[in-house]
Amino acid sequence: MTTTKTSAPELLTLTFAKIAPHPHNPRRSVGDVADLAASIKTKGILEPVVVAPWPTDTDQKAPRSATHILIAGHRRLAGAKEAGLKSVPAFVRNDLDNIASQIEAMVVENLQRSDLTPVEEAHAYQELLDLKVPVKQIATTTGQTQARVRDRLKLTRIPETVQDLTHAGQITLTDALAFDEFKDDEEALAKLTEAVGTDDWAHTVNRVRRVKEDERRFADRVRTLEGKGVRFLTQDDLDALPRIETSAGTLSPSYKSLSVYMPGVDYVHEWSQDADVHAAKHAACPGHAAQAVPESRIVRYYCLTPDAHTPAAATSAATDTVGEAPAISPREAQRQREFEEQQKAREARRVDLDAAQRTRLDHLAAIVTAGPSDELATDCLRSALAQPGEDGYWGNGASEVITLVGSLVGIDVADVVTYGDGRTERVEAFWTQALADLSIGQLAVVLDVAFHAYEEDELANDRWDEPHPRAWFQRLVDVYGYTPSTFERDCFAAAAPADEDGDDQ
């Protein structure tokens, strides 16, 4: 426990010299007290400050003339000084005789007045933790939930610059807490810090989340393959493998590329001379090997014994295997580098497109949750009624429509969009749940967005040059108040028709 004493407060009149400021005061500053000082000059101090004895569990010495330490009333004390008073009335809390109990009292007093910013509250809780006060006791003593205490403590782990922005109210608490997700990822933190407070913030958060998820899935895939006994090779291992000398006198690898795994896709067939040489059918082959490429998060599959699967006629042009492989040619090395760069660029754009769509859907979901204005609801109904039925609308059973609406109303649709027995019943149950308890305005927004599911899907698939997706994106900005990221603005501008807006720019 932080204190074991209980006693009634004692009312004294103390000079300013008798009251020491508390070194653990959670408030960073008292702010401007000019108005408060003017009020004190006119009406005096209507509420005493609260003080306590100097804590017994600190080696820090009290100022020579001080007999008490300030617990509550830092602004009142500052206002009284500015008003020219010589002393103030003070309640003395003798039961608050140690640092932890004094910090708890200061937190409670400030929370009751809503005087603490989330960052100030967070550092007060952290000081209590440093004093070995458990989270459960902090929550009980301050009257807050344990979840809130733990949530606030996350703010002490984010960069100082972000804490300052949060304290100043320049970014929201939700935005600040996003940094805690990536506290161990320096690259992600740098990107978030650069984007905070800009139009790219939401896009950047969704992007780094997607990258983190892809990295996790990639690592899981590699571990799964290793667990199944798949042999993993480095590029140096592949370069060191023997080459086959063909009848034309050229050298070709003695292994065959089978396919590539990417996050979200099981097998993307690259090329195969023989239909039977395919990664999915090749798992039991002794020559089955793989290469993990973390930069682009792909797994390449290879067969190190392709001759075992190739018809004799197909191998008649090849001669014996040449011993050690010669050094890779500059041209081959350049092709390999170009392929890697193209693969990384495609992966980066795919992640950006996904993050952009997630940000757009988050914006729409927030509108549905809050309830649209009457003006927006009316516009949505007019837009939905004006849709031509088959041009851009896929019907309420389309997976794209269900996924989009599920994002707006917070329903997991993984089972609903899966085809198979009972899908019709699952779709009907989804729509019953999705539309339940929605207001007319919310229904209007959901209906309008559902009618534009095709266009939204086209944007996510990089079809920014098509007129209907472009019109939907423009509607998001003009009607729904969406603020596009730099990536989206660049996509929109780069794909603009030459005659758009009546000019050739």
Secondary structure, DSSP 8 states (H G I E B T S, - for coil): ---------EEEEEEGGGEE--TT-S-S-----HHHHHHHHHH--SS-EEEE---TT--S---TT--EEEEE-HHHHHHHHHHT-SEEEEEE-TT--SHHHHHHHHHHHHHHTT---HHHHHHHHHHHHHTT--HHHHHHHHT--HHHHHHHHGGGGS-HHHHHHHHTTSS-HHHHHHGGGGTT-HHHHHHHHHHTTSTTHHHHHHHHHHHHHHHHHHHHHHHHHHHTT-EE--HHHHHHS-EEEETTS-EEESSEEEEEEETTEEEEE---SSTT--GGG-TT-TTEEEEEETTTTEEEEEES-GGGTS-HHHHTTEEEEESS-----HHHHHHHHHHHHHHHHHHHHHHHHHHHHHHHHHHHHHHHHH---HHHHHHHHHHHHTS-SSSS---TT-HHHHHHHHHHHT---TTTSS-STTHHHHHHHHHHHHHTT--HHHHHHHHHHHHTHHHHHHHHTT-TTSHHHHHHHHHHHHTS-----HHHHHHHHHT--TTGGGS--
